[in-house]
Amino acid sequence: MIQRRTLLKTAGAAALASPAISMAQATVTLKFHTFMAPTSNVWLNMHKAWMDKVEKDSGGKIKFEAYPAMQLGGTPVQLYDQVRDGVVDVVWTLPGNTAGRFPRVEVFELPFMMNNAEATSKAYWEYVQTFAADEFKDVHVLALQVHGPGVIHTAEKAVKSVDDLKGQKLRAPTRQVTKLVAALGATPVGMPLPSIPDALSKGTISGCVIPWEVVPSVKVQELTKFSAEFDPAGGALYTTTFVMAMNKAKYNALPPDLKKVIDANSGLETSGWLGKTQQAGDAAGRKTATDRGNTIFTVSAAEAQEFRRKSRAIEVEWVEDMNKRGFEGRKLVDGARALIEKYGKSTSGKKA
């Protein structure tokens, strides 16, 4: 009789435990959505690589449904709200797609701020934790990064000096880069990255500013003839900030072991890896232009001084704008610069 009761208790305990076990072993599927093309370096070497690692680290308990090129609908501008609202689970997007919505991270998009993308991405991560912890309060931030040095690409007229930008209509990605283009004498045209090929084909724009790495994904090497890059000794003209974010409720609902997997693939090191990986694609992107016989001009450190002089007021305006919003603008700029310098010393990448 005692043995029968023991067996019943054991069977009952097993029955009660089995749902918990099956729940713990259940696969969590996450929808990853972005605007990047499925053939792009960013999608293949950054997004897919990150998803593959998370899946592997989770022992298959986390699976991704991967949707590049806005395959789940909407526009690139709507990606942040899609992840905030739970329409998708993870996104990679530009905070600058919505001008002025994430003002404090714009500091990294000010002219001649960045060094290499790995160091600046790490600086960006620490900066948000230190100076702007509530900037992305609606989502769970996974990583923050920037791309490699921005390059000017034009269809009909080479840019060798600031004067060559007069009369050019250039696509710019964000509010601060739009101001930079205007300060240099060109007419800025704001539009998401996927719109560039059509705009160049139709002559809506005469050029664009994007890093080399992105060039092949939007066929800029085919639609322009000239590019102006900056000698690393003179600093990088600009960069753009990105955020990889997860829906808060989805993250909070993860079991502890899977949260640990996500956490291990988030943060400072992941941010640096994303920046480094994106900039590593610059050489291949540049080669697509040289292979077509396009003309590439390198703006020397001395020649870059005129670009710096023309764009200096943008930083002053940004500081004043931050002050009006209740933030200490100068403190933000100085803090960002100190962090970029700090991580620039600890990374192996060359300053650019």
N, C-alpha and C positions, 0 to 999 in steps of 0.2 A: 504493500500500500504506500509506504514511504517512498519506495523507488518510483512508483507511478506518479506520485505528486511531484517528485523532483523532475521527472521527464516532462510533465505538463508545464511546470514553471520554466524549464529550459526552453521548451518549444514556444511558450508564450513570450519569453524575453526575446527569442530570436525573431518572432513575428513582429514584435514592436520595434526591434532594431533594424529590420530589413528596409523599411521605408527610408530611414535616415541614411543607411548605407547607399541605397539606390540614388537618393538625392545628392549625396556627396560625390557619387560617381557620374552623375548626369552631366552631359556635355553642355557647355554654355556657348551659344552662337552669337557672335558680334558682327554687326554690319558696319563695314568701314567704307566711308564715302569721301570722295575728293574730286577735284576738277582736272587733275593731271591726266594726260593721255596714257593709255595702257602700254604704249611702247616707250614712254619716257624713262630717263634715268631715275628720276625721283620715284616713279611708281615701282620700277623693277628692283632698283638697288637700295631703296630706302623703305618704302611702304611695304612691299612684298617681303623683303628681308626681315623687317621688324615683325610682321605678322607670322612669318614662318618660325621665327625664334620664340615668340610667345606660345605658339601652338606646341612646339617641341618642349619648351620648359614646363608647360602645363601637363605634359604626358598625354596630350590629345584631349584634355578636358575643356580646353578653349579652342573653338573653331571660328574662323572668320569667313564671312561672305564678303568678297571684295568687289567694290564698285568704283572703278575709275571713271573719268570723263562725265561726271554728273549722271551716271546711268540710272540713279534712283529718282531723277527729276529735280526740278528747281534750277537755280542759277548759282554760280560760285559765291555770290554775295549772300546767299541764304544758308550756306553751310553751317555757320556758327549757330544760327537759330535752330537748324535741323537737329544738331546734337543736343542743344539745350533742351529742346522740346521732346526729345526721345523719338523723333522720326527715324533717326539712325543712332548708332551706338558710339562710333568713333569717327572723327573727321580730321583732316589736315587742311588748313586754310590760312589765308592772310588776314590778320586783324585789320589791316589797312583797307580791306575791301569795303568796309563801312567807315567812311572818313570821320575821324574824331570820336569814334565810339570807345576806342581803347587808347586814350591820348598819351598815357605815360610811357608805353612801350615804343612810341614813335621816336624816342630819343636815339634809338639805334639806327633809324633811317635818316638822321640828319647828315648833311654832307661831310664826307671825310671823317667819319666816326670809327669805322670798323678797322680791324687788322685782318687776320685770317678767320674763316667762317667757324672753325672749331672753337677757337678762343672766344670769339664774339658770341657764339651760341651759349657757351658756358656762362659768360658774363650776363647774358640776357636772362638765363634761368635764375641765377643768384639775385640779379637786380629785381626781378618780379617778387621773389620771396622777401627781399629786404625793403624795397621801396614801393611796391605796387601789389601787395598780397591780394587785394580785392579786385584787381583789374579783370580777372576772368572768373569772378565769383559764381557765375551761373553754371559752370561746368567743372569737371575734374580734369585738371591739366596734366597731360602725360609728358609733353616735351615742348621746348621752345627753342627755335633756331633761326639762323639767317643763312642766306646763300652767299656765294663767293662774290668778288668785286663786280659791280655793275659795269656794263659796257654799252656804248652808244652805237647803234646800227642804223644806217641810212641807205635809202634806195638809189638816189641820184647824185648826191653831193657828199664828198668826204668831209669829215669833221677833224680838223687839225688844230683849231683854235676856237675860242669862245665865239669869235665873229662868224665862224662857219655855221653856227646854230641859228642865225637869224633867218627867218622865213621857213624854218623846218617845223613840221607838225609831228611831235613825238608822243607815242603812247607812254604813259607813266602809270605805275601800279598803285601808288598810294598817295595820300595827301601831302606828305613831306617831299616825296620825289616829284610830284606835280609842281610844287613850289620851286624845287630846284631847277627843273626844266624851264620854268618861266623866268627865273632869275638869270639863267644863262642866255636868255634871249629867244628861245624857241617857244612855240605854242604847244602847251601840254594838252593831251587828249586822254582822259581816263577811260579805261576799259579793262575787263578781265583778260587774263592771258589767252584763253581759247579764241578770243575775238581778233587777235592780231593778224592771222593770215588773211582773213577776208578784208580787213581794213587796209592792209598793205596792197592787196590785189586791186582793190577799188580806188586806191589813191586817197582814201579818207585820212590816212597818215602817211608821212614820208619816211618814217622810221620809228624806232622804239628803243627803250633802255631795258635790257635784260642781261643776266649773266650768260657767259658762254654755254654753260651746262644746259640751259633751257632752249637754246637756239634750235637744235634739230627737232624738238617736239612740236614746234610751231612753224617749221620750215623757213625760219628767218634767213638762213644761209642761201636759200633759193630766191627769196623775195627782196633781198637787199644786196648791195654790191660793196659797201664800205662799212668798216667797223673801227671805232676808236676805243682803245683800251688804255689804262693808265699804268705807268711804271710803278711797281710796288713801292719804290723809294719815295714817291710823291703822295702815297695814300690811295685808298679806294674811293671812287666818286660817291658811291652810295651802296647800301644793301637794303634788303626787304626782310621784315620779320614774319615768321610763321608760327602757328600754334597747332599742336596735335592734342586734341581734347576728347574726353569720354563723357557720356551722359552721366550725371551725378548719381541718379537713382540706380542706373545699371551697375555702376561701380560699387555703390553701397550694398547692393543685393548679392554681390559675389560672396561665396564662402571664403573663410580666412585664407585657405591655401592658395586659392586663385587670385585673391587680392595681392598676396605676396609675389605671385608671378608677374602681375601687372606692375606692381611697385618696383620690382627688380629690373623691369624694362622701361622705366620712366626716370625722369629727373635729370640731374646734372650731366651724368655720363652719356645718357641716351641723347640728350640735347646736343652735346659736343659731337657725338658720333654722327648724328643726322647732318650737322653743319659740315663736318669733315667729308662725309660721303658725297654730299651735294657738290662741294667745291672740287672734289676729286674728279667730277665729271666735266670740269671746265676744259681740260686738254682735248678730250674727244670732241666736245662741242666746237671748239676752235678749229679743229682739224677739218670738220665738215665745210667750214668757210674757206680755208686755204686750199682744200681739194678742188673747190670750184673756181679757184683763181681770184677770189675776192681780195680786195685791198684792205689790209689791216695796218692802222697807224697807231703807234705807241706815243701817248702824251707823256713827255718827260716830266721829271719832278719840277724842273724850272718852269715849264709851260703850265703845269698844273696849278701854279700859284695864282694865275689869272682866274681859273675856275674857282679856286678857294675864295679869292677876293670878291668875286661876283656873288657867291652863295653865302657869304658870311652873315648877312642880315637874317637868313632863315633861322639860324640858331637863336639869335636875339629875339625874333618874333615868337619862336616856340617857347622860350623861357617866359616871356610876357604872357603868353596864352595860358601856360601852366599856372602862373601866379594868379591870373584871373579866375581859374577853376578851383583855386584853393590849395594848389600844390606848390611846393618850393621848387620852381623851375631850375634855378642854378644848381641847387643841391642834387637834383635828378641828373643833370648833365655831368656834373663833376663825379657823381657816384658811378654812373655808367662808364665814364672814361677810365676811372680807377680800376673798375672790374675788368674792362677790356685789356688794360695794361697788365693787370695781375695774371689773367689767364693766357695772355700773349706770351708771357715769360715762361709759362709752364707747358705750352704746347710745342710740338716739334715743327708745326707748319710755318712756312715763311710768312712774314707780314705782307699783306697785300691790300 
